[in-house]
Amino acid sequence: MSGKIMRWFTKKNILFGALILSIVTIPLENNWNSWALVLFCIAAIIQQPIAESIKRLKNDGYWKISALFFLWLVTTWFWDTSGGFSEKYVEANAIFLFGPIAMAVIPRISPARMMLAMHAFIAAIVIVCIICLIKSTIEYQETQDYRFFFYHYLGNQMGLNAIYLSNYCIACIIWLLYYAFIYTGPKVFKLNIYVSIGICVFLFLMMFFLSSKFSLALITLFLLLMVLYIGRKRKSLIKAVLILGLTGIVSVVLVKNLHYLNWRIAETKLKRYSGSQDDQNGLALRITTWTTAIELIKERPLLGYGLKGTNDALLEKYIEKKFNMGIPERYNSHNQFLEITLKSGLIGLLIFLTMMGVLFFSALRRADFLLMFTLIHFILVSQVEGTLEVQQELTFYTFFLLLFYYHPINRSLKKDETGSSSKRLFGHSHL
């Protein structure tokens, strides 16, 4: 027995264990996830001789762009309008330096293990959702306040913003459908198709309780495209349309009967924030943060305000505009591309867009569904959220984007190939 245990502790298995820990701790305590990421980076370093790791890094272009982005963010210390920033601001962005390096130097993660890793995340999110519902039920029994089943009241039962948890649910639903109906590669296990659909239904319903309007719009769009594609692929378009019709009817019924969600939707109007009466109008709040960010960018377009100075500059503008909702919470701009421009200027934005461009063209050339979906999901959410401003979203998007980029599950790719788009774009080979 002890011999079997010892045989498990190979370098590759240690790496895979660290990968799983990094993934399942994303929705949990930030410190747990931080230590898991540190462990993953250490496990990556010991996978092979340093000389081989250096060779891989020399032949990869993506990590260099990401490292340049990180260094540019750090460099903003010299002109940060607050007078500088502490190391915590550097640590918060360290994944742009160490994440790509770790993913580039490790051996190719097999499609089977990728499947296990993704289902580990799905399992973690299902458990998180169940715990949230149980805690809310206990709170409701004590207070008779039905709001505990909705929005941030529900997500905060596990220390999560409702929008973050909704985005996790979106990814899990799409991954489950992908593995159930599209993926044809090797599988470690075969999840019963009805179990997969059942989990999708549970997470879909959970999203209505979480009441994130934009997330519900996104899952509607993604499901429409996904189900139609699956129907066409399986020559069952009529069945696909019927499923979409049933889903639409259920959605309308839920919106009409879940009073909190119905109220949130009714409160959303296309207008500027004009006082406390608009505190629940997410669109009005965002229009204010977006226009404020644009005004500030016009004043310092090239270099920006720095990692700390950005929030201070936004706060000053909020006070000037009497944007009372954004002052105590020190709202960011609620658009990641505006946020990057505020922090690091148009130069930083250009580097970041280059990073996104490499991922996009790599996904396009490989016909890589997982990378393309995750990238589109990230870009769309980034229009209304600071997706890289809080660890639980920063790690979720960056980690999975890097994982899918460096370790694609396409069966046609060579076994140990990583960062294949870097080879084409920068003229190097990883092999």
Legacy VTK file of the C-alpha trace (Angstrom):
# vtk DataFile Version 3.0
C-alpha trace
ASCII
DATASET POLYDATA
POINTS 431 float
0.000 0.000 0.000
2.782 2.403 0.978
4.579 1.501 -2.260
1.537 2.502 -4.309
1.320 5.802 -2.436
5.001 6.519 -3.011
4.675 5.709 -6.721
1.957 8.363 -6.961
4.370 11.080 -5.835
5.992 11.578 -9.206
6.814 15.054 -10.460
3.938 14.982 -12.962
1.428 13.883 -10.345
2.609 16.570 -7.930
2.151 19.102 -10.721
-1.340 17.805 -11.475
-2.261 17.904 -7.788
-1.083 21.526 -7.612
-3.101 22.297 -10.756
-6.262 20.868 -9.189
-5.661 22.828 -5.965
-5.178 26.042 -7.942
-8.454 25.473 -9.764
-10.748 24.354 -6.929
-9.591 27.188 -4.634
-10.495 29.926 -7.144
-13.980 30.449 -5.610
-12.661 30.034 -2.049
-10.493 32.129 0.272
-8.010 34.314 -1.624
-5.128 33.195 0.591
-5.859 29.536 -0.145
-5.799 30.238 -3.853
-2.618 32.319 -3.568
-0.759 29.502 -1.792
-2.094 26.977 -4.308
-0.742 29.128 -7.168
2.639 29.380 -5.439
2.684 25.583 -5.085
1.803 25.226 -8.776
4.694 27.493 -9.799
7.118 25.529 -7.598
5.856 22.237 -9.049
6.355 23.675 -12.546
9.989 24.567 -11.833
10.927 21.021 -10.698
9.439 19.270 -13.726
12.649 19.281 -15.732
16.240 20.598 -15.680
16.585 24.371 -15.566
18.376 24.333 -18.921
15.350 22.714 -20.578
12.995 25.249 -18.969
15.169 28.127 -20.192
15.158 26.622 -23.693
11.353 26.456 -23.676
11.104 30.048 -22.477
13.471 31.240 -25.182
11.279 29.598 -27.789
7.999 31.009 -26.460
6.810 34.495 -27.301
3.628 34.868 -25.304
5.176 34.930 -21.838
7.468 37.742 -22.984
4.518 39.950 -23.942
2.766 39.118 -20.671
5.943 39.839 -18.694
6.297 43.149 -20.553
2.733 44.023 -19.519
3.544 43.189 -15.891
6.758 45.239 -15.970
4.947 48.191 -17.520
2.355 48.068 -14.727
5.173 48.038 -12.152
6.922 50.905 -13.932
3.880 53.138 -13.396
5.175 53.486 -9.814
7.460 56.265 -11.099
4.560 58.457 -12.197
1.728 57.140 -10.002
-0.340 60.215 -9.157
-0.732 59.087 -5.542
3.038 59.231 -5.067
3.689 55.509 -5.471
2.202 52.188 -4.387
3.072 49.326 -2.047
4.125 45.791 -2.972
0.547 44.484 -2.621
-0.268 46.203 -5.923
2.643 44.380 -7.554
1.641 41.029 -6.023
-1.919 41.433 -7.311
-0.598 41.433 -10.899
2.181 38.868 -10.462
0.171 36.219 -12.317
0.981 38.049 -15.573
4.656 37.276 -14.953
4.668 33.857 -13.274
1.520 32.348 -14.815
2.716 32.187 -18.444
6.213 31.121 -17.376
4.838 28.208 -15.338
2.465 27.122 -18.106
5.190 27.383 -20.764
7.834 25.254 -19.018
5.694 22.332 -17.841
5.175 19.226 -20.009
1.991 19.123 -22.082
-1.015 18.316 -19.880
-2.935 15.492 -21.528
-6.534 16.006 -22.724
-7.660 13.405 -20.174
-6.117 15.312 -17.280
-7.472 18.575 -18.650
-10.915 16.989 -18.512
-10.364 15.999 -14.884
-9.183 19.508 -13.996
-12.195 21.187 -15.591
-14.637 18.808 -13.923
-12.915 19.437 -10.600
-13.776 23.116 -11.030
-17.356 22.210 -11.970
-17.640 20.064 -8.830
-16.265 22.914 -6.708
-18.819 25.374 -8.108
-21.724 22.954 -7.586
-20.652 22.472 -3.956
-20.277 26.235 -3.470
-23.779 26.818 -4.874
-25.296 24.141 -2.630
-23.606 25.609 0.463
-24.879 29.085 -0.473
-28.431 27.760 -0.752
-28.198 25.875 2.553
-26.834 28.925 4.404
-29.493 31.152 2.865
-32.188 28.689 3.928
-30.920 28.857 7.521
-30.843 32.672 7.382
-34.356 32.734 5.939
-35.692 30.487 8.682
-34.289 32.891 11.253
-35.316 36.186 9.624
-38.067 35.344 7.093
-36.206 37.675 4.704
-36.444 36.137 1.218
-33.622 38.355 -0.077
-31.085 35.889 1.329
-31.868 33.699 -1.692
-30.897 36.401 -4.195
-27.992 38.370 -5.658
-25.124 39.343 -3.331
-27.068 38.083 -0.307
-26.781 34.602 -1.821
-23.234 34.778 -3.208
-21.856 36.347 -0.035
-22.766 33.188 1.881
-19.467 31.896 0.466
-17.737 35.256 0.248
-18.445 35.632 -3.471
-19.798 38.498 -5.509
-22.960 37.254 -7.262
-21.562 38.300 -10.638
-18.376 36.263 -10.156
-20.334 33.167 -9.166
-22.658 33.666 -12.143
-19.679 33.759 -14.491
-18.345 30.544 -12.974
-21.751 28.962 -13.610
-21.671 30.093 -17.255
-18.281 28.450 -17.814
-19.369 25.227 -16.104
-22.557 24.955 -18.197
-20.699 25.461 -21.475
-17.919 23.026 -20.506
-20.441 20.350 -19.542
-22.272 20.714 -22.855
-18.965 20.674 -24.718
-17.845 17.400 -23.144
-21.297 15.830 -23.438
-22.026 16.707 -27.077
-18.964 18.055 -28.929
-15.698 16.676 -27.544
-14.505 13.458 -29.227
-11.088 13.008 -27.619
-9.985 10.604 -24.877
-11.994 10.698 -21.641
-10.917 9.610 -18.168
-14.540 8.943 -17.308
-17.876 9.191 -19.066
-20.326 11.381 -17.204
-23.881 10.252 -17.878
-25.484 12.666 -20.321
-28.516 13.120 -18.072
-26.256 13.907 -15.113
-24.489 16.547 -17.242
-27.811 18.078 -18.283
-29.061 17.927 -14.697
-26.025 19.869 -13.443
-26.496 22.394 -16.259
-30.145 22.887 -15.256
-29.169 23.341 -11.596
-26.506 25.947 -12.422
-28.860 27.668 -14.885
-31.536 27.996 -12.194
-28.894 29.154 -9.705
-28.074 32.036 -12.028
-31.643 33.331 -11.798
-31.337 33.473 -8.022
-27.962 35.207 -8.326
-29.838 37.796 -10.411
-26.924 39.166 -12.434
-28.732 40.658 -15.424
-25.728 40.772 -17.743
-24.737 37.203 -16.851
-28.264 36.015 -17.642
-28.072 37.784 -21.002
-24.712 36.095 -21.673
-25.882 32.577 -20.813
-28.919 33.138 -23.043
-26.636 34.075 -25.938
-24.161 31.252 -25.314
-26.899 28.631 -24.946
-28.596 29.818 -28.134
-25.379 29.411 -30.131
-24.311 26.210 -28.373
-27.608 24.358 -28.672
-28.067 25.356 -32.329
-24.511 24.215 -33.099
-25.046 20.881 -31.342
-28.404 20.457 -33.127
-26.798 21.125 -36.497
-23.837 18.849 -35.728
-26.174 16.013 -34.703
-28.702 16.759 -37.444
-31.396 17.500 -34.867
-32.137 21.170 -35.456
-35.843 20.754 -34.732
-35.077 19.185 -31.362
-32.583 21.984 -30.652
-35.192 24.644 -31.432
-37.717 22.904 -29.159
-35.179 22.792 -26.329
-34.431 26.484 -26.795
-38.150 27.251 -26.833
-38.686 25.342 -23.569
-35.681 27.088 -22.025
-37.113 30.448 -23.085
-40.500 29.685 -21.533
-38.886 28.585 -18.255
-36.758 31.746 -18.243
-39.771 34.025 -18.722
-41.687 32.235 -15.957
-38.741 32.560 -13.581
-38.243 36.256 -14.315
-41.920 36.963 -13.718
-42.169 34.952 -10.508
-38.828 35.697 -8.839
-39.822 39.081 -7.447
-36.321 40.247 -6.529
-34.981 39.538 -10.026
-38.087 41.091 -11.591
-37.557 44.224 -9.491
-33.866 44.463 -10.479
-34.742 44.233 -14.154
-37.510 46.851 -13.777
-35.033 49.214 -12.086
-32.625 49.091 -15.032
-33.072 52.117 -17.286
-30.827 53.810 -19.813
-30.097 57.056 -17.976
-27.397 58.882 -16.063
-27.127 58.391 -12.326
-29.101 61.165 -10.615
-29.192 60.144 -6.963
-30.151 57.403 -4.525
-33.210 56.507 -6.620
-30.778 55.030 -9.175
-28.766 52.945 -6.684
-30.196 49.703 -8.100
-29.908 50.795 -11.725
-26.697 49.039 -12.683
-26.674 50.631 -16.118
-26.909 54.163 -14.701
-24.094 53.377 -12.262
-21.883 52.067 -15.043
-22.585 54.995 -17.343
-21.249 57.212 -14.566
-18.125 55.109 -13.986
-17.457 54.811 -17.732
-17.845 58.514 -18.482
-15.726 59.397 -15.453
-12.987 57.039 -16.631
-13.042 58.520 -20.147
-12.772 62.053 -18.744
-9.712 61.038 -16.717
-8.085 59.205 -19.632
-8.326 62.363 -21.743
-6.251 64.167 -19.099
-3.436 61.545 -18.973
-3.830 59.337 -22.066
-0.285 58.066 -22.611
0.958 56.910 -19.193
-2.146 56.817 -17.024
-2.425 57.347 -13.268
-0.643 54.291 -11.884
-1.907 51.251 -9.987
-2.874 53.191 -6.859
-3.418 56.639 -8.322
-6.207 55.417 -10.614
-8.629 54.655 -7.812
-7.752 57.888 -6.026
-8.404 59.870 -9.223
-11.747 58.125 -9.760
-12.750 58.796 -6.156
-12.005 62.512 -6.506
-14.195 62.662 -9.609
-16.980 60.747 -7.865
-16.936 63.260 -5.004
-16.959 66.123 -7.500
-19.974 64.581 -9.293
-21.705 63.653 -6.006
-21.780 60.038 -7.145
-22.609 58.838 -3.645
-22.997 55.170 -4.548
-19.435 54.927 -5.826
-17.669 56.781 -3.017
-17.829 54.414 -0.004
-17.112 51.318 -2.144
-14.425 53.160 -4.168
-15.861 51.818 -7.434
-13.443 51.048 -10.237
-14.421 51.999 -13.784
-16.373 48.744 -14.331
-14.735 48.206 -17.702
-11.438 46.350 -17.716
-10.105 48.011 -20.856
-10.817 51.471 -19.458
-9.268 50.364 -16.162
-6.050 49.253 -17.847
-5.854 52.540 -19.751
-6.383 54.494 -16.525
-3.648 52.559 -14.768
-1.050 52.248 -17.505
-2.127 54.541 -20.317
-2.564 53.717 -23.983
0.847 52.028 -23.955
-0.342 49.505 -21.368
-3.613 48.998 -23.244
-1.717 48.302 -26.480
0.411 45.625 -24.786
-2.672 44.040 -23.256
-4.550 44.044 -26.578
-1.525 42.358 -28.150
-1.815 39.608 -25.533
-5.499 39.195 -26.343
-4.746 39.204 -30.068
-2.267 36.336 -29.747
-4.860 34.279 -27.864
-7.574 35.092 -30.394
-5.577 34.173 -33.510
-4.246 31.047 -31.810
-7.799 29.914 -30.973
-8.938 30.743 -34.508
-6.105 28.862 -36.196
-6.470 25.797 -33.996
-10.285 25.886 -34.049
-9.888 25.714 -30.265
-13.381 25.913 -28.799
-12.375 26.197 -25.128
-9.825 28.967 -25.654
-12.127 30.939 -27.952
-15.126 30.630 -25.630
-13.117 31.671 -22.559
-11.599 34.621 -24.405
-14.986 35.826 -25.725
-16.518 35.352 -22.270
-13.700 37.404 -20.738
-13.953 40.201 -23.318
-17.735 40.505 -23.001
-17.719 40.531 -19.189
-14.840 43.033 -19.269
-17.167 45.560 -20.903
-19.175 45.870 -17.677
-16.790 44.616 -14.963
-13.231 45.112 -13.771
-12.461 41.457 -14.471
-8.809 41.716 -13.407
-9.370 43.855 -10.307
-10.435 41.133 -7.854
-8.490 37.902 -7.363
-11.488 35.594 -7.743
-12.075 36.841 -11.299
-8.450 37.644 -12.146
-7.308 34.092 -11.384
-10.337 32.495 -13.015
-9.882 34.156 -16.388
-6.086 34.373 -16.583
-5.481 30.842 -15.309
-7.905 29.164 -17.691
-6.887 31.314 -20.661
-3.256 30.318 -20.085
-4.182 26.689 -19.475
-6.161 26.404 -22.720
-3.544 28.358 -24.690
-0.501 26.360 -23.598
-2.235 22.993 -23.235
-4.905 22.668 -25.946
-6.929 19.474 -26.006
-6.996 19.235 -29.816
-6.015 15.667 -30.638
-4.282 16.668 -33.866
-1.605 18.640 -32.044
1.675 16.989 -31.180
1.817 15.445 -27.745
4.335 17.799 -26.128
3.507 20.932 -28.084
2.791 24.062 -26.059
2.170 27.617 -27.118
1.844 26.636 -30.763
0.619 30.047 -31.832
3.803 31.535 -30.446
5.753 29.412 -32.923
3.821 30.828 -35.854
3.734 34.386 -34.621
7.316 34.597 -33.381
9.086 32.013 -35.514
10.157 29.632 -32.748
9.524 26.040 -31.734
8.760 24.574 -28.325
9.881 21.063 -29.222
LINES 1 432
431 0 1 2 3 4 5 6 7 8 9 10 11 12 13 14 15 16 17 18 19 20 21 22 23 24 25 26 27 28 29 30 31 32 33 34 35 36 37 38 39 40 41 42 43 44 45 46 47 48 49 50 51 52 53 54 55 56 57 58 59 60 61 62 63 64 65 66 67 68 69 70 71 72 73 74 75 76 77 78 79 80 81 82 83 84 85 86 87 88 89 90 91 92 93 94 95 96 97 98 99 100 101 102 103 104 105 106 107 108 109 110 111 112 113 114 115 116 117 118 119 120 121 122 123 124 125 126 127 128 129 130 131 132 133 134 135 136 137 138 139 140 141 142 143 144 145 146 147 148 149 150 151 152 153 154 155 156 157 158 159 160 161 162 163 164 165 166 167 168 169 170 171 172 173 174 175 176 177 178 179 180 181 182 183 184 185 186 187 188 189 190 191 192 193 194 195 196 197 198 199 200 201 202 203 204 205 206 207 208 209 210 211 212 213 214 215 216 217 218 219 220 221 222 223 224 225 226 227 228 229 230 231 232 233 234 235 236 237 238 239 240 241 242 243 244 245 246 247 248 249 250 251 252 253 254 255 256 257 258 259 260 261 262 263 264 265 266 267 268 269 270 271 272 273 274 275 276 277 278 279 280 281 282 283 284 285 286 287 288 289 290 291 292 293 294 295 296 297 298 299 300 301 302 303 304 305 306 307 308 309 310 311 312 313 314 315 316 317 318 319 320 321 322 323 324 325 326 327 328 329 330 331 332 333 334 335 336 337 338 339 340 341 342 343 344 345 346 347 348 349 350 351 352 353 354 355 356 357 358 359 360 361 362 363 364 365 366 367 368 369 370 371 372 373 374 375 376 377 378 379 380 381 382 383 384 385 386 387 388 389 390 391 392 393 394 395 396 397 398 399 400 401 402 403 404 405 406 407 408 409 410 411 412 413 414 415 416 417 418 419 420 421 422 423 424 425 426 427 428 429 430
